[in-house]
């Protein structure tokens, strides 16, 4: 019985030391990923949702936006815009990576 208390005490006092995380250095010239159709729609409608629901929290706003997005029948406007932005992104990414189309990083 005393052994159990001792092992609990020793394991509780031991702390694992963690190495500090090194921040990943990103290239500022690297093209940013395009937003999805949902994000484009949300950006356009966020203020309207806030006006219709004063005092709404961020979580509630996100849930409300998700419900409204699911209820939309014709999403083609945002889907087409997202598709257009996605193709622009891949063009920019290809130029950024050297234009060879090989995203694996292999040179040979």
PABA-532998 format. One record per atom (N, C-alpha, C, O): residue in three letters; x, y, z. Coordinates in steps of 0.05 Angstrom, whole numbers, padded with zeros to 5 digits, always signed. Layout:
N
AlaXYZ ...
***
This chain:
108
Unk+00017-00024+00000 Unk+00000+00000+00000 Unk+00017+00025+00000 Unk+00012+00044-00015 Unk+00039+00025+00017 Unk+00057+00048+00017 Unk+00072+00050-00009 Unk+00079+00073-00017 Unk+00077+00028-00022 Unk+00092+00029-00047 Unk+00075+00044-00069 Unk+00087+00059-00085 Unk+00049+00039-00068 Unk+00032+00053-00088 Unk+00033+00083-00084 Unk+00034+00098-00103 Unk+00033+00092-00059 Unk+00034+00121-00053 Unk+00061+00132-00062 Unk+00062+00154-00073 Unk+00083+00117-00058 Unk+00109+00127-00066 Unk+00112+00129-00096 Unk+00122+00149-00106 Unk+00102+00109-00110 Unk+00104+00111-00140 Unk+00087+00133-00151 Unk+00095+00147-00170 Unk+00064+00137-00139 Unk+00047+00160-00148 Unk+00061+00186-00143 Unk+00060+00204-00159 Unk+00073+00188-00120 Unk+00087+00213-00112 Unk+00111+00218-00131 Unk+00115+00241-00139 Unk+00126+00198-00137 Unk+00150+00202-00154 Unk+00142+00208-00183 Unk+00154+00224-00196 Unk+00121+00195-00192 Unk+00113+00200-00220 Unk+00099+00227-00223 Unk+00101+00240-00244 Unk+00087+00236-00202 Unk+00074+00263-00203 Unk+00094+00285-00203 Unk+00089+00306-00214 Unk+00117+00281-00190 Unk+00137+00302-00188 Unk+00155+00303-00212 Unk+00168+00324-00217 Unk+00157+00282-00227 Unk+00174+00282-00251 Unk+00160+00298-00273 Unk+00137+00294-00279 Unk+00175+00316-00284 Unk+00165+00332-00306 Unk+00182+00327-00331 Unk+00206+00326-00329 Unk+00169+00324-00353 Unk+00183+00321-00378 Unk+00190+00349-00388 Unk+00174+00367-00388 Unk+00215+00352-00395 Unk+00223+00377-00406 Unk+00219+00377-00436 Unk+00227+00358-00450 Unk+00207+00397-00446 Unk+00201+00399-00474 Unk+00220+00419-00487 Unk+00228+00439-00476 Unk+00226+00412-00512 Unk+00243+00431-00527 Unk+00224+00453-00537 Unk+00202+00447-00546 Unk+00234+00477-00537 Unk+00217+00499-00548 Unk+00213+00495-00578 Unk+00231+00487-00592 Unk+00188+00500-00586 Unk+00182+00496-00614 Unk+00196+00518-00631 Unk+00197+00541-00624 Unk+00207+00509-00653 Unk+00219+00528-00671 Unk+00198+00536-00691 Unk+00184+00519-00702 Unk+00197+00562-00695 Unk+00177+00572-00714 Unk+00185+00566-00742 Unk+00208+00570-00750 Unk+00166+00556-00757 Unk+00171+00548-00785 Unk+00174+00574-00801 Unk+00156+00591-00801 Unk+00195+00576-00815 Unk+00200+00600-00832 Unk+00186+00596-00858 Unk+00191+00577-00873 Unk+00168+00614-00865 Unk+00153+00612-00890 Unk+00161+00635-00908 Unk+00168+00657-00899 Unk+00162+00629-00934 Unk+00169+00649-00954 Unk+00145+00668-00958 Unk+00123+00659-00964 Unk+00150+00694-00955 Unk+00128+00713-00959 Unk+00118+00714-00988 Unk+00096+00724-00993 Unk+00134+00704-01007 Unk+00126+00705-01035 Unk+00110+00680-01043 Unk+00099+00680-01065 Unk+00109+00661-01025 Unk+00094+00636-01031 Unk+00064+00643-01033 Unk+00053+00657-01016 Unk+00050+00634-01054 Unk+00022+00640-01057 Unk+00005+00628-01035 Unk+00010+00605-01026 Unk-00015+00643-01026 Unk-00032+00633-01004 Unk-00054+00616-01016 Unk-00064+00621-01039 Unk-00063+00596-01001 Unk-00084+00578-01010 Unk-00110+00594-01014 Unk-00115+00612-00998 Unk-00125+00587-01034 Unk-00150+00602-01039 Unk-00172+00594-01019 Unk-00172+00571-01009 Unk-00191+00612-01013 Unk-00213+00605-00995 Unk-00233+00587-01009 Unk-00235+00587-01034 Unk-00247+00572-00993 Unk-00268+00554-01004 Unk-00293+00571-01011 Unk-00294+00594-01004 Unk-00311+00558-01024 Unk-00336+00572-01031 Unk-00351+00581-01005 Unk-00362+00602-01004 Unk-00350+00564-00985 Unk-00363+00570-00960 Unk-00350+00595-00947 Unk-00364+00612-00937 Unk-00324+00596-00947 Unk-00310+00619-00935 Unk-00316+00645-00951 Unk-00319+00666-00939 Unk-00317+00643-00977 Unk-00324+00666-00993 Unk-00352+00676-00986 Unk-00357+00700-00983 Unk-00371+00657-00984 Unk-00399+00665-00977 Unk-00400+00676-00948 Unk-00413+00697-00944 Unk-00386+00664-00930 Unk-00386+00674-00902 Unk-00374+00702-00900 Unk-00385+00719-00886 Unk-00353+00707-00915 Unk-00341+00734-00914 Unk-00360+00755-00924 Unk-00362+00777-00914 Unk-00376+00747-00945 Unk-00395+00766-00956 Unk-00420+00770-00938 Unk-00432+00791-00939 Unk-00427+00750-00922 Unk-00452+00751-00907 Unk-00448+00754-00877 Unk-00468+00756-00863 Unk-00424+00754-00867 Unk-00419+00755-00838 Unk-00432+00780-00825 Unk-00445+00778-00804 Unk-00429+00803-00837 Unk-00440+00828-00826 Unk-00470+00827-00825 Unk-00483+00836-00805 Unk-00483+00816-00845 Unk-00512+00814-00846 Unk-00522+00795-00824 Unk-00542+00801-00811 Unk-00508+00773-00819 Unk-00516+00755-00798 Unk-00513+00768-00771 Unk-00530+00764-00753 Unk-00491+00784-00767 Unk-00488+00798-00742 Unk-00510+00818-00737 Unk-00520+00821-00715 Unk-00518+00833-00759 Unk-00540+00852-00756 Unk-00566+00839-00749 Unk-00582+00850-00733 Unk-00571+00816-00761 Unk-00596+00802-00756 Unk-00597+00789-00728 Unk-00618+00784-00717 Unk-00573+00784-00717 Unk-00571+00771-00691 Unk-00552+00787-00673 Unk-00529+00779-00669 Unk-00561+00810-00662 Unk-00543+00826-00645 Unk-00535+00811-00620 Unk-00551+00797-00608 Unk-00510+00814-00612 Unk-00500+00801-00588 Unk-00493+00772-00592 Unk-00488+00758-00572 Unk-00492+00763-00616 Unk-00486+00735-00622 Unk-00456+00730-00617 Unk-00439+00746-00625 Unk-00449+00707-00606 Unk-00421+00700-00601 Unk-00409+00689-00627 Unk-00424+00683-00646 Unk-00383+00688-00628 Unk-00370+00678-00652 Unk-00378+00649-00658 Unk-00383+00642-00681 Unk-00380+00633-00637 Unk-00388+00605-00641 Unk-00416+00603-00652 Unk-00422+00588-00671 Unk-00434+00619-00640 Unk-00462+00618-00650 Unk-00464+00629-00679 Unk-00479+00619-00695 Unk-00448+00649-00685 Unk-00448+00660-00712 Unk-00438+00639-00732 Unk-00449+00637-00754 Unk-00418+00624-00724 Unk-00407+00603-00742 Unk-00428+00582-00746 Unk-00432+00572-00769 Unk-00442+00574-00725 Unk-00463+00554-00728 Unk-00486+00564-00746 Unk-00496+00549-00763 Unk-00494+00589-00742 Unk-00515+00601-00757 Unk-00507+00602-00787 Unk-00523+00596-00805 Unk-00482+00610-00792 Unk-00472+00612-00819 Unk-00472+00584-00832 Unk-00480+00582-00856 Unk-00464+00564-00818 Unk-00464+00537-00828 Unk-00492+00527-00835 Unk-00496+00514-00856 Unk-00511+00534-00818 Unk-00539+00526-00824 Unk-00549+00540-00848 Unk-00563+00528-00865 Unk-00543+00566-00850 Unk-00552+00582-00874 Unk-00539+00572-00899 Unk-00552+00570-00920 Unk-00514+00565-00898 Unk-00499+00555-00922 Unk-00512+00528-00931 Unk-00515+00524-00955 Unk-00518+00511-00912 Unk-00531+00485-00920 Unk-00558+00489-00933 Unk-00566+00473-00950 Unk-00572+00510-00924 Unk-00599+00515-00935 Unk-00599+00528-00962 Unk-00620+00528-00976 Unk-00577+00539-00971 Unk-00575+00551-00997 Unk-00577+00530-01019 Unk-00562+00510-01019 Unk-00595+00534-01038 Unk-00598+00515-01060 Unk-00579+00521-01083 Unk-00567+00502-01094 Unk-00576+00546-01090 Unk-00559+00553-01112 Unk-00533+00566-01102 Unk-00532+00590-01097 Unk-00513+00549-01100 Unk-00487+00558-01090 Unk-00467+00563-01113 Unk-00443+00568-01109 Unk-00477+00563-01138 Unk-00460+00564-01161 Unk-00443+00589-01162 Unk-00420+00589-01171 Unk-00454+00612-01152 Unk-00438+00637-01152 Unk-00412+00634-01137 Unk-00391+00642-01147 Unk-00414+00623-01113 Unk-00390+00620-01096 Unk-00373+00596-01105 Unk-00349+00598-01103 Unk-00386+00575-01114 Unk-00370+00552-01124 Unk-00353+00560-01148 Unk-00330+00552-01151 Unk-00365+00575-01166 Unk-00350+00584-01190 Unk-00327+00603-01183 Unk-00305+00601-01193 Unk-00333+00621-01164 Unk-00312+00640-01155 Unk-00289+00624-01141 Unk-00266+00630-01146 Unk-00296+00605-01125 Unk-00276+00589-01112 Unk-00259+00573-01132 Unk-00235+00570-01129 Unk-00273+00562-01152 Unk-00259+00547-01173 Unk-00240+00565-01188 Unk-00217+00557-01194 Unk-00248+00589-01194 Unk-00231+00609-01208 Unk-00207+00616-01191 Unk-00184+00617-01201 Unk-00211+00621-01165 Unk-00189+00628-01148 Unk-00170+00605-01144 Unk-00145+00608-01142 Unk-00181+00580-01144 Unk-00164+00556-01141 Unk-00147+00553-01166 Unk-00123+00545-01163 Unk-00157+00557-01189 Unk-00141+00554-01214 Unk-00119+00576-01215 Unk-00097+00570-01223 Unk-00126+00600-01206 Unk-00106+00622-01205 Unk-00083+00614-01185 Unk-00060+00618-01190 Unk-00092+00602-01163 Unk-00072+00594-01142 Unk-00053+00573-01153 Unk-00029+00575-01149 Unk-00064+00553-01168 Unk-00046+00532-01178 Unk-00028+00543-01200 Unk-00005+00534-01202 Unk-00037+00563-01215 Unk-00019+00575-01235 Unk+00004+00590-01221 Unk+00027+00588-01228 Unk-00003+00605-01200 Unk+00017+00620-01185 Unk+00036+00601-01171 Unk+00060+00606-01169 Unk+00025+00579-01160 Unk+00041+00559-01146 Unk+00061+00546-01165 Unk+00084+00542-01158 Unk+00052+00540-01189 Unk+00069+00528-01209 Unk+00092+00547-01216 Unk+00115+00538-01218 Unk+00087+00572-01220 Unk+00108+00592-01225 Unk+00127+00594-01201 Unk+00151+00596-01205 Unk+00115+00594-01177 Unk+00132+00597-01153 Unk+00151+00573-01150 Unk+00174+00577-01142 Unk+00141+00549-01156 Unk+00157+00525-01153 Unk+00176+00520-01176 Unk+00191+00500-01176 Unk+00176+00537-01196 Unk+00195+00534-01217 Unk+00183+00527-01244 Unk+00197+00526-01264 Unk+00157+00523-01245 Unk+00143+00519-01270 Unk+00146+00492-01282 Unk+00135+00487-01304 Unk+00160+00473-01269 Unk+00163+00446-01281 Unk+00140+00428-01275 Unk+00137+00407-01287 Unk+00122+00436-01257 Unk+00099+00420-01251 Unk+00104+00397-01232 Unk+00085+00383-01225 Unk+00129+00393-01224 Unk+00136+00372-01205 Unk+00136+00383-01177 Unk+00156+00396-01169 Unk+00115+00378-01162 Unk+00113+00389-01135 Unk+00128+00371-01114 Unk+00129+00378-01091 Unk+00139+00349-01123 Unk+00152+00331-01104 Unk+00179+00341-01095 Unk+00189+00332-01074 Unk+00191+00360-01109 Unk+00216+00371-01101 Unk+00240+00356-01112 Unk+00263+00364-01108 Unk+00235+00334-01127 Unk+00257+00319-01139 Unk+00267+00333-01164 Unk+00252+00342-01181 Unk+00293+00336-01165 Unk+00305+00350-01188 Unk+00315+00330-01210 Unk+00321+00339-01232 Unk+00316+00305-01204 Unk+00327+00286-01223 Unk+00308+00267-01232 Unk+00315+00250-01249 
***
